[in-house]
Amino acid sequence: MITVAVLRGGTGGEHEVSLDTGAHVLKTIAALAGDAFRPFDIFIDKRGVWHVRGVPVSPERALANADVVFNALHGAYGEGGDIQRTLERAGVPYTGSGAYASAAALNKRLAKDIVGKAAGMRSPRSLVLRVSSDMEHDALAAFRTFSPPVMVKPISSGSSIGAGLAKTFPEFREKLMEAFSEAREVLAEEYLIGREATAGVIDGFRGHAHYALLPAEIAKPSMFSVFDYAAKRDGSRVEVPGKFTKEEQHEIERLALLAHDALGLRHYSRSDFIVTPRCVYFLEANALPPLSPNSAFSRSLSATGISEGELVGHLVALARSHA
């Protein structure tokens, strides 16, 4: 029997998203046919303290009996590289990308640069802001670089946490401060009008080195002006397959595969795009896509005819094969 330790929780704004993923993965492992897998819950609280059966323990103690780790953490804590290095020092194989690739994908500006140079992908024009002694001057200069409205995003976070849309400079300054509370660097980005698409990739699946799932189209609730954290958690509609033309669908899948490869991601990933009449623009990549019944990745799995158990078992096998 293979003991699969599921890491969930963690510090930062994606704690609740990780709890959802972790609970779903634990349930999926428990439901797998036969006695091949035994789920083992490792909870990490918002202070970064590891817990097993409600008792605080060291990471080394928590991982002592694990054959493989399913990394269900999200955001900077789970995708910034530190957790991956902790698992590597412990000698435990784990699902998802390695430390460098995961951190590169998490950094929105670096990911754009990598996929742009390696794969020729287009992305919205952007610049990076950092806290400075003359923040007012720097913010105004940045705002004047774009035609409003302007997107503002923490450079290293997921689930659109800290993201916002600014139509005026006072709004831009306010959104910057909100984003700086989540990250030390913030991305100001050209706002493109189009449809939001997301597409998943699975390694070594159905006879393909990298297998693309059907792209999903994500529509925000009408009361939200932008896909921020609240919009994604409180009613965004995921349609799979999205209402894309065959040409758009194939292009989204092609770009998702290229991004996965260019960033050196492994096992599985999800990339986000904006589809405009002009072309498909790359927004960002997610090295550890959320997995819950209503997540875009899970919905794409279902539409492609893949069960959650099939995916989880496959990812565990991939992790063990890389041990």
Backbone hydrogen bonds, N-H to C=O, Kabsch-Sander energy under -0.5 kcal/mol:
donor,donor_aa,acceptor,acceptor_aa,energy
2,I,36,A,-3.3
3,T,1,M,-0.6
4,V,2,I,-0.7
4,V,38,R,-2.5
5,A,3,T,-0.7
5,A,68,V,-2.5
6,V,40,F,-3.1
7,L,5,A,-0.6
7,L,70,F,-2.1
8,R,6,V,-0.5
8,R,42,I,-2.0
10,G,8,R,-0.6
10,G,44,I,-3.1
15,H,12,G,-1.1
18,S,14,E,-2.4
19,L,15,H,-2.0
20,D,16,E,-2.0
21,T,17,V,-2.3
22,G,18,S,-3.3
23,A,19,L,-2.6
24,H,20,D,-2.0
25,V,21,T,-2.6
26,L,22,G,-2.7
27,K,23,A,-2.1
28,T,24,H,-2.2
29,I,25,V,-2.8
30,A,26,L,-2.2
31,A,27,K,-1.4
32,L,28,T,-0.7
32,L,29,I,-1.0
36,A,33,A,-0.5
38,R,2,I,-2.9
40,F,4,V,-2.2
42,I,6,V,-2.4
43,F,41,D,-0.5
43,F,51,H,-2.0
44,I,8,R,-2.6
45,D,43,F,-0.5
45,D,49,V,-2.5
48,G,45,D,-2.0
50,W,57,V,-0.6
51,H,43,F,-2.6
52,V,55,V,-2.2
55,V,52,V,-1.8
57,V,50,W,-2.4
62,A,58,S,-2.6
63,L,59,P,-2.1
64,A,61,R,-0.9
66,A,63,L,-1.6
67,D,3,T,-2.0
68,V,3,T,-1.6
69,V,93,P,-2.7
70,F,5,A,-3.3
71,N,69,V,-0.8
72,A,7,L,-1.6
72,A,70,F,-1.1
78,G,74,H,-0.8
79,E,75,G,-2.9
80,G,76,A,-1.5
83,I,77,Y,-0.6
85,R,81,G,-2.2
86,T,82,D,-2.2
87,L,83,I,-2.4
88,E,84,Q,-2.3
89,R,85,R,-2.4
90,A,86,T,-1.6
91,G,87,L,-0.6
91,G,88,E,-0.8
92,V,87,L,-2.1
95,T,69,V,-2.1
102,S,98,G,-2.3
103,A,99,A,-2.1
104,A,100,Y,-2.5
105,A,101,A,-2.2
106,L,102,S,-1.9
107,N,103,A,-1.5
108,K,106,L,-1.0
108,K,155,I,-2.8
111,A,107,N,-3.0
112,K,108,K,-2.0
113,D,109,R,-2.2
114,I,110,L,-2.6
115,V,111,A,-2.5
116,G,112,K,-2.1
117,K,113,D,-2.3
118,A,114,I,-2.9
119,A,115,V,-1.7
120,G,116,G,-0.9
121,M,115,V,-1.6
127,L,188,A,-2.2
129,L,186,V,-3.0
131,V,184,R,-0.7
135,M,132,S,-0.7
138,D,134,D,-2.2
139,A,135,M,-2.9
140,L,136,E,-2.1
141,A,137,H,-2.4
142,A,138,D,-2.2
143,F,139,A,-2.6
144,R,140,L,-2.1
145,T,142,A,-1.2
146,F,142,A,-0.5
146,F,143,F,-1.2
150,V,166,A,-2.6
151,M,189,E,-2.7
152,V,164,G,-2.7
153,K,187,L,-2.4
155,I,185,E,-2.5
161,I,158,G,-2.1
163,A,160,S,-1.7
164,G,152,V,-2.2
166,A,150,V,-2.7
172,F,168,T,-2.4
173,R,169,F,-2.9
174,E,170,P,-2.1
175,K,171,E,-2.8
176,L,172,F,-2.3
177,M,173,R,-1.9
178,E,174,E,-1.9
179,A,175,K,-2.5
180,F,176,L,-2.7
181,S,177,M,-1.0
182,E,179,A,-1.7
183,A,179,A,-1.4
186,V,129,L,-2.5
187,L,153,K,-3.7
188,A,127,L,-2.8
188,A,186,V,-0.6
189,E,151,M,-2.8
190,E,125,R,-3.3
191,Y,149,P,-0.8
192,L,190,E,-0.6
194,G,192,L,-0.6
195,R,275,V,-2.1
196,E,218,I,-0.6
197,A,273,F,-2.6
198,T,216,A,-2.1
199,A,271,S,-2.3
201,V,269,S,-2.3
202,I,211,Y,-2.5
203,D,267,H,-2.4
204,G,209,A,-2.5
205,F,202,I,-0.5
205,F,208,H,-1.2
208,H,205,F,-1.9
211,Y,202,I,-3.3
213,L,200,G,-2.8
216,A,198,T,-3.1
217,E,239,E,-2.6
218,I,196,E,-2.4
219,A,217,E,-0.6
219,A,237,R,-2.9
220,K,218,I,-0.5
224,F,221,P,-1.8
228,D,226,V,-2.0
229,Y,160,S,-1.1
232,K,228,D,-2.1
233,R,229,Y,-2.1
234,D,230,A,-2.2
236,S,231,A,-0.9
237,R,219,A,-3.2
238,V,236,S,-0.5
239,E,217,E,-2.8
239,E,237,R,-0.6
240,V,238,V,-0.5
242,G,215,P,-1.4
244,F,242,G,-2.1
249,Q,245,T,-2.9
250,H,246,K,-2.5
251,E,247,E,-2.0
252,I,248,E,-2.7
253,E,249,Q,-2.4
254,R,250,H,-2.4
255,L,251,E,-2.5
256,A,252,I,-2.3
257,L,253,E,-2.1
258,L,254,R,-2.2
259,A,255,L,-2.8
260,H,256,A,-2.2
261,D,257,L,-2.0
262,A,258,L,-3.2
263,L,259,A,-2.3
264,G,261,D,-1.0
265,L,260,H,-2.1
268,Y,266,R,-2.4
269,S,201,V,-1.8
270,R,286,N,-1.7
271,S,199,A,-2.4
272,D,284,E,-3.0
273,F,197,A,-3.2
274,I,281,Y,-2.1
275,V,195,R,-3.0
276,T,274,I,-0.7
276,T,279,C,-2.4
281,Y,274,I,-2.9
281,Y,279,C,-0.6
282,F,122,R,-3.1
283,L,272,D,-2.8
284,E,272,D,-1.0
285,A,105,A,-0.6
286,N,270,R,-3.2
287,A,285,A,-0.5
292,S,290,P,-0.5
295,S,292,S,-2.1
299,R,295,S,-2.4
300,S,296,A,-2.2
301,L,297,F,-2.1
302,S,298,S,-2.2
303,A,299,R,-2.1
304,T,300,S,-1.6
305,G,301,L,-0.5
305,G,302,S,-1.1
306,I,301,L,-2.7
311,L,307,S,-2.0
312,V,308,E,-2.9
313,G,309,G,-2.5
314,H,310,E,-2.0
315,L,311,L,-2.9
316,V,312,V,-2.4
317,A,313,G,-2.0
318,L,314,H,-2.4
319,A,315,L,-2.4
320,R,316,V,-2.3
321,S,317,A,-2.0
322,H,318,L,-1.1
322,H,319,A,-0.6
323,A,320,R,-1.1
